C-alpha cells in the first residue's frame, strides 16, 4: 500500500512540473513579443535620429541599425515547378532530381531571394563617441 501512495505522489509531482513548464513557455512567448516590440521602437528611433548612446552595467554602448541579408529558397514554388511535394525537397531529393535531369542549379537559382532585415547592433563606445553622442543628447534637451 505504501508503494501506491508513493506512485500517486510522484505522478502528482510530475504533473506539477509539466504545468510549470507550460506556464514558463507562455511567459517566454510573451517576453519575446515584448522584446520584439521594444527593439522595433529602438530601431525606428535610430533610423530617424541616428545612433544612440546607451548604458549597460555602467558601460557606454553605441546602438546602431545594420542590415542583415539572408538568402531564402522558395521551396513551395520549386515544388510546384518540379511537381513534387515539399517534403521530398531535402538535399537527397534535390540530388535525385538533378540526376534525373529534371532540374539544374541555374533553374534552382531562380527560386533564391535575398531578404534584408534591419537588426539592432550594440558595441562598446569609444571616448570620442561618448563625447559626441553625449553632447548631442544634451543639445537636444
C-alpha positions as CSV (number, residue, x, y, z in Angstrom):
1,X,0.0,0.0,0.0
2,X,2.9,2.4,0.6
3,X,4.0,1.8,-3.0
4,X,0.7,3.0,-4.4
5,X,0.8,6.2,-2.3
6,X,4.4,6.8,-3.4
7,X,3.5,6.3,-7.1
8,X,0.5,8.7,-6.8
9,X,2.7,11.3,-5.2
10,X,5.3,11.0,-7.9
11,X,2.6,11.3,-10.6
12,X,1.3,14.5,-8.9
13,X,4.8,15.9,-8.7
14,X,5.3,15.2,-12.4
15,X,2.0,16.8,-13.3
16,X,3.1,19.9,-11.3
17,X,6.4,20.0,-13.2
18,X,4.6,19.7,-16.5
19,X,2.2,22.6,-15.7
20,X,5.2,24.8,-14.6
21,X,6.9,24.1,-17.9
22,X,3.8,25.0,-19.9
23,X,3.4,28.3,-17.9
24,X,7.1,29.1,-18.4
25,X,6.7,28.6,-22.2
26,X,3.7,31.0,-22.2
27,X,5.8,33.6,-20.3
28,X,8.7,33.1,-22.7
29,X,6.4,33.8,-25.7
30,X,5.0,37.0,-24.0
31,X,8.6,38.2,-23.2
32,X,9.7,37.5,-26.8
33,X,6.8,39.6,-28.1
34,X,7.6,42.5,-25.7
35,X,11.3,42.3,-26.6
36,X,10.5,42.5,-30.3
37,X,8.2,45.5,-29.8
38,X,10.8,47.4,-27.8
39,X,13.5,46.5,-30.3
40,X,11.4,47.8,-33.2
41,X,10.8,51.0,-31.3
42,X,14.6,51.5,-30.8
43,X,15.3,50.7,-34.5
44,X,12.7,53.2,-35.7
45,X,14.2,55.9,-33.4
46,X,17.7,55.2,-34.6
47,X,16.7,55.3,-38.2
48,X,15.0,58.6,-37.7
49,X,17.6,60.3,-35.4
50,X,20.9,58.4,-35.8
51,X,23.0,56.3,-33.4
52,X,22.2,56.4,-29.7
53,X,24.4,56.2,-26.7
54,X,23.0,53.7,-24.1
55,X,24.5,52.3,-20.9
56,X,24.6,48.6,-19.9
57,X,26.0,47.9,-16.4
58,X,27.5,51.4,-16.3
59,X,29.4,50.8,-19.6
60,X,28.6,53.1,-22.6
61,X,27.4,51.3,-25.7
62,X,26.6,52.7,-29.2
63,X,23.4,51.4,-30.6
64,X,23.1,51.3,-34.3
65,X,21.0,49.6,-37.0
66,X,22.6,47.3,-39.5
67,X,21.0,45.3,-42.4
68,X,21.4,41.6,-42.3
69,X,21.0,39.8,-45.6
70,X,19.7,36.3,-45.7
71,X,19.0,34.1,-48.8
72,X,15.7,32.3,-48.8
73,X,14.8,29.4,-51.1
74,X,11.1,29.3,-52.3
75,X,10.5,25.7,-51.6
76,X,6.8,25.9,-52.4
77,X,7.4,27.5,-55.8
78,X,10.2,25.0,-56.7
79,X,8.0,22.0,-55.6
80,X,5.2,23.2,-57.9
81,X,7.6,23.6,-60.8
82,X,9.1,20.0,-60.4
83,X,5.7,18.6,-59.4
84,X,7.0,17.0,-56.2
85,X,5.8,17.6,-52.6
86,X,7.9,19.9,-50.4
87,X,8.8,17.1,-48.0
88,X,10.9,15.5,-50.8
89,X,12.9,18.6,-51.4
90,X,15.7,17.9,-49.0
91,X,19.3,17.6,-50.2
92,X,19.0,14.0,-51.2
93,X,15.7,14.6,-53.0
94,X,17.1,17.5,-54.9
95,X,20.2,15.5,-55.8
96,X,17.9,12.8,-57.3
97,X,16.1,15.5,-59.3
98,X,19.4,16.6,-60.7
99,X,20.4,13.1,-61.6
100,X,17.1,12.5,-63.3
101,X,17.8,15.7,-65.3
102,X,14.5,17.3,-64.0
103,X,16.3,20.4,-62.8
104,X,19.6,22.3,-62.9
105,X,21.3,24.6,-60.5
106,X,20.5,27.5,-62.8
107,X,16.8,26.7,-62.6
108,X,17.1,26.5,-58.8
109,X,18.7,29.9,-58.6
110,X,15.5,31.4,-59.9
111,X,13.9,30.5,-56.6
112,X,16.5,32.2,-54.4
113,X,15.7,35.6,-53.0
114,X,17.7,37.9,-50.8
115,X,15.9,39.4,-47.8
116,X,17.4,42.3,-45.8
117,X,16.3,42.6,-42.2
118,X,17.2,45.6,-40.0
119,X,18.7,44.5,-36.7
120,X,20.0,46.3,-33.7
121,X,23.7,46.3,-33.1
122,X,25.3,47.3,-29.8
123,X,29.1,47.8,-29.3
124,X,31.2,49.5,-26.6
125,X,31.5,53.2,-27.2
126,X,34.9,54.9,-27.7
127,X,35.7,58.0,-25.8
128,X,35.2,60.3,-28.8
129,X,31.7,58.7,-29.5
130,X,30.8,59.3,-25.8
131,X,31.7,62.9,-26.1
132,X,29.9,63.3,-29.5
133,X,26.7,61.4,-28.7
134,X,26.6,62.7,-25.1
135,X,26.9,66.3,-26.4
136,X,24.1,65.7,-28.9
137,X,21.9,64.3,-26.2
138,X,22.4,67.5,-24.1
139,X,21.8,69.8,-27.0
140,X,18.5,68.1,-28.0
141,X,17.0,68.5,-24.5
